[in-house]
Amino acid sequence: MQRVCFLLKVREDRIAEYRERHAAVWPEMLDALSATGWHNYSLFLRDDGLLVGYLETEDFEAAKAGMEATDVNARWQAEMGEFFEALDGARPDEAMKPLTEVFHLA
């Protein structure tokens, strides 16, 4: 199982709404994530907007490709894009660059 961690930056003026949106993620989106191999997926948000994402998957590239092929992901990414800083024209899911794991206590 691959462990993936990534960072993004939520705009400080949108943090409250970002939290609200993630308190009620669309059931269709949750189903798509599960169906495409996203497991133990968590998002952590610091008060200054630093977002840390963590997930486990058999194959991160395949899991991303699976989500990219869904209509619900396209709609979700279109709505979520305005919440983030420094995407440089990318969708949030395209801007997720995994961090290098340097330690894991098994």
SEBAKE-401002 format. One line per field, with one value per residue: x, y, z of N, C-alpha, C in turn; residue in one letter; chain. Coordinates in nm, 2 decimals. Layout:
BEGIN
n.c1 (X ...)
n.c2 (Y ...)
n.c3 (Z ...)
ca.c1 (X ...)
ca.c2 (Y ...)
ca.c3 (Z ...)
c.c1 (X ...)
c.c2 (Y ...)
c.c3 (Z ...)
residuo (A ...)
cadena (A ...)
//
This chain:
BEGIN
n.c1 (0.09 0.06 0.15 0.05 0.12 0.04 0.06 -0.14 -0.25 -0.50 -0.70 -0.69 -0.92 -1.12 -1.13 -1.32 -1.55 -1.44 -1.41 -1.68 -1.77 -1.64 -1.74 -1.97 -1.93 -2.02 -2.22 -2.19 -1.93 -1.78 -1.83 -1.71 -1.44 -1.38 -1.43 -1.23 -1.00 -0.90 -0.81 -0.84 -0.83 -0.75 -0.79 -0.62 -0.63 -0.47 -0.49 -0.39 -0.44 -0.29 -0.30 -0.30 -0.29 -0.36 -0.34 -0.40 -0.32 -0.33 -0.20 -0.11 -0.11 -0.29 -0.51 -0.56 -0.60 -0.83 -1.02 -1.01 -1.14 -1.41 -1.73 -1.83 -1.59 -1.49 -1.68 -1.66 -1.39 -1.40 -1.56 -1.40 -1.16 -1.14 -1.09 -0.82 -0.47 -0.21 -0.23 -0.16 -0.32 -0.38 -0.61 -0.72 -0.67 -0.48 -0.27 -0.18 0.11 0.30 0.47 0.80 0.84 1.01 1.03 0.87 0.69 0.63)
n.c2 (-0.12 0.21 0.51 0.84 1.18 1.52 1.88 2.17 2.51 2.68 2.97 3.23 3.39 3.21 3.00 2.92 2.86 2.66 2.46 2.41 2.31 2.07 1.94 1.84 1.67 1.57 1.27 1.12 1.20 1.09 0.82 0.78 0.83 0.61 0.40 0.43 0.37 0.53 0.53 0.56 0.84 1.16 1.50 1.78 2.09 2.39 2.69 2.90 2.83 2.63 2.32 1.98 1.68 1.33 1.00 0.65 0.41 0.17 0.23 0.54 0.70 0.56 0.58 0.86 0.89 0.74 0.90 1.13 1.05 1.06 1.22 1.35 1.43 1.62 1.82 1.87 1.96 2.19 2.35 2.37 2.48 2.76 2.81 2.78 2.89 2.98 2.78 2.80 2.79 2.52 2.25 2.17 1.89 1.83 1.97 1.84 1.74 1.47 1.44 1.35 1.05 1.02 0.88 0.61 0.46 0.14)
n.c3 (0.00 -0.09 0.07 0.07 0.09 0.08 0.02 0.01 -0.03 0.12 0.06 0.29 0.34 0.27 0.43 0.63 0.48 0.32 0.52 0.58 0.34 0.33 0.54 0.45 0.22 -0.11 -0.14 -0.38 -0.46 -0.25 -0.29 -0.54 -0.48 -0.31 -0.49 -0.67 -0.55 -0.33 -0.01 0.35 0.35 0.44 0.53 0.67 0.82 0.88 1.07 0.92 0.67 0.55 0.41 0.46 0.31 0.33 0.22 0.15 -0.10 -0.36 -0.60 -0.67 -0.91 -1.07 -0.91 -0.91 -1.19 -1.22 -1.08 -1.23 -1.45 -1.38 -1.38 -1.15 -1.01 -1.19 -1.16 -0.88 -0.86 -1.01 -0.85 -0.62 -0.69 -0.66 -0.40 -0.34 -0.32 -0.54 -0.76 -1.02 -1.26 -1.26 -1.17 -0.83 -0.78 -0.96 -0.87 -0.65 -0.53 -0.43 -0.12 -0.02 0.15 0.45 0.68 0.85 1.10 1.15)
ca.c1 (0.00 0.13 0.11 0.07 0.09 0.06 0.03 -0.20 -0.28 -0.64 -0.70 -0.73 -1.05 -1.21 -1.11 -1.45 -1.64 -1.38 -1.44 -1.82 -1.79 -1.58 -1.83 -2.08 -1.89 -2.12 -2.21 -2.14 -1.78 -1.72 -1.84 -1.61 -1.31 -1.37 -1.43 -1.11 -0.88 -0.85 -0.84 -0.78 -0.80 -0.78 -0.74 -0.59 -0.63 -0.42 -0.56 -0.34 -0.48 -0.20 -0.38 -0.22 -0.37 -0.30 -0.42 -0.34 -0.37 -0.24 -0.13 -0.16 -0.13 -0.41 -0.62 -0.58 -0.66 -0.97 -1.10 -1.01 -1.24 -1.54 -1.79 -1.84 -1.47 -1.47 -1.76 -1.60 -1.27 -1.44 -1.60 -1.30 -1.04 -1.14 -1.05 -0.68 -0.37 -0.09 -0.25 -0.10 -0.41 -0.42 -0.71 -0.66 -0.63 -0.36 -0.16 -0.13 0.24 0.33 0.59 0.88 0.84 1.15 1.03 0.75 0.70 0.54)
ca.c2 (0.00 0.34 0.62 0.97 1.30 1.64 2.01 2.28 2.63 2.74 3.11 3.26 3.44 3.11 2.88 2.88 2.80 2.53 2.36 2.38 2.22 1.94 1.88 1.78 1.62 1.50 1.13 1.08 1.22 0.99 0.69 0.78 0.82 0.48 0.31 0.45 0.33 0.62 0.47 0.63 0.97 1.26 1.64 1.85 2.23 2.48 2.82 2.99 2.78 2.52 2.20 1.86 1.57 1.20 0.89 0.53 0.36 0.07 0.30 0.68 0.75 0.50 0.64 0.99 0.88 0.69 1.01 1.22 1.00 1.08 1.35 1.42 1.49 1.74 1.92 1.91 2.04 2.32 2.43 2.38 2.56 2.90 2.81 2.76 2.98 2.93 2.67 2.83 2.74 2.38 2.21 2.13 1.76 1.83 2.04 1.76 1.68 1.40 1.47 1.23 1.00 0.99 0.79 0.55 0.37 0.03)
ca.c3 (0.00 -0.10 0.16 0.00 0.17 -0.01 0.07 -0.07 0.05 0.11 0.08 0.43 0.34 0.23 0.52 0.70 0.38 0.29 0.62 0.57 0.22 0.36 0.64 0.37 0.08 -0.18 -0.14 -0.51 -0.46 -0.15 -0.36 -0.65 -0.42 -0.26 -0.60 -0.75 -0.47 -0.23 0.12 0.47 0.30 0.54 0.51 0.79 0.78 0.98 1.08 0.82 0.54 0.51 0.40 0.45 0.27 0.34 0.17 0.11 -0.22 -0.42 -0.70 -0.67 -1.04 -1.11 -0.83 -0.97 -1.32 -1.20 -1.04 -1.34 -1.55 -1.33 -1.39 -1.02 -0.98 -1.26 -1.10 -0.75 -0.88 -1.06 -0.74 -0.51 -0.74 -0.61 -0.26 -0.32 -0.37 -0.62 -0.84 -1.15 -1.36 -1.24 -1.08 -0.71 -0.78 -1.05 -0.80 -0.54 -0.55 -0.31 -0.05 -0.01 0.29 0.50 0.80 0.88 1.21 1.12)
c.c1 (0.09 0.07 0.15 0.03 0.12 0.01 -0.04 -0.22 -0.42 -0.63 -0.76 -0.87 -1.16 -1.21 -1.24 -1.54 -1.58 -1.41 -1.59 -1.84 -1.74 -1.66 -1.95 -2.04 -2.00 -2.11 -2.15 -1.98 -1.72 -1.72 -1.73 -1.47 -1.28 -1.35 -1.30 -0.98 -0.82 -0.90 -0.77 -0.74 -0.85 -0.72 -0.73 -0.57 -0.58 -0.49 -0.52 -0.37 -0.39 -0.29 -0.28 -0.31 -0.29 -0.40 -0.34 -0.40 -0.28 -0.15 -0.19 -0.19 -0.26 -0.53 -0.66 -0.65 -0.80 -1.06 -1.11 -1.12 -1.38 -1.60 -1.80 -1.71 -1.45 -1.56 -1.71 -1.48 -1.30 -1.48 -1.49 -1.18 -1.03 -1.10 -0.90 -0.59 -0.27 -0.12 -0.19 -0.19 -0.45 -0.54 -0.65 -0.60 -0.50 -0.24 -0.11 0.00 0.28 0.46 0.67 0.87 0.98 1.15 0.89 0.76 0.59 0.49)
c.c2 (0.12 0.44 0.75 1.08 1.42 1.77 2.10 2.40 2.69 2.89 3.14 3.31 3.34 2.99 2.83 2.81 2.66 2.42 2.32 2.28 2.08 1.87 1.81 1.75 1.54 1.35 1.07 1.09 1.11 0.85 0.68 0.76 0.67 0.38 0.32 0.42 0.43 0.57 0.56 0.77 1.07 1.40 1.71 2.00 2.31 2.61 2.92 2.94 2.67 2.39 2.08 1.75 1.44 1.10 0.77 0.47 0.25 0.14 0.44 0.73 0.69 0.55 0.78 0.98 0.83 0.81 1.11 1.18 1.02 1.22 1.43 1.49 1.62 1.86 1.97 2.00 2.18 2.41 2.46 2.47 2.70 2.92 2.81 2.88 2.91 2.80 2.68 2.77 2.59 2.36 2.17 1.99 1.74 1.89 1.96 1.69 1.61 1.44 1.34 1.18 0.97 0.90 0.74 0.45 0.26 -0.04)
c.c3 (0.00 -0.01 0.08 0.09 0.07 0.07 -0.03 0.03 0.02 0.14 0.22 0.44 0.30 0.32 0.58 0.60 0.33 0.39 0.61 0.45 0.25 0.47 0.57 0.23 0.02 -0.17 -0.26 -0.52 -0.36 -0.22 -0.47 -0.59 -0.38 -0.38 -0.68 -0.67 -0.37 -0.09 0.23 0.43 0.41 0.49 0.65 0.75 0.90 0.97 0.97 0.68 0.48 0.52 0.38 0.42 0.29 0.29 0.15 -0.01 -0.28 -0.53 -0.72 -0.81 -1.10 -1.04 -0.88 -1.11 -1.31 -1.16 -1.15 -1.44 -1.50 -1.35 -1.26 -0.98 -1.06 -1.20 -0.96 -0.77 -0.93 -0.95 -0.64 -0.56 -0.68 -0.47 -0.23 -0.38 -0.45 -0.69 -0.98 -1.26 -1.35 -1.15 -0.95 -0.71 -0.87 -0.97 -0.68 -0.58 -0.43 -0.25 -0.04 0.13 0.33 0.62 0.81 0.99 1.18 1.24)
residuo (M Q R V C F L L K V R E D R I A E Y R E R H A A V W P E M L D A L S A T G W H N Y S L F L R D D G L L V G Y L E T E D F E A A K A G M E A T D V N A R W Q A E M G E F F E A L D G A R P D E A M K P L T E V F H L A)
cadena (A A A A A A A A A A A A A A A A A A A A A A A A A A A A A A A A A A A A A A A A A A A A A A A A A A A A A A A A A A A A A A A A A A A A A A A A A A A A A A A A A A A A A A A A A A A A A A A A A A A A A A A A A A)
//
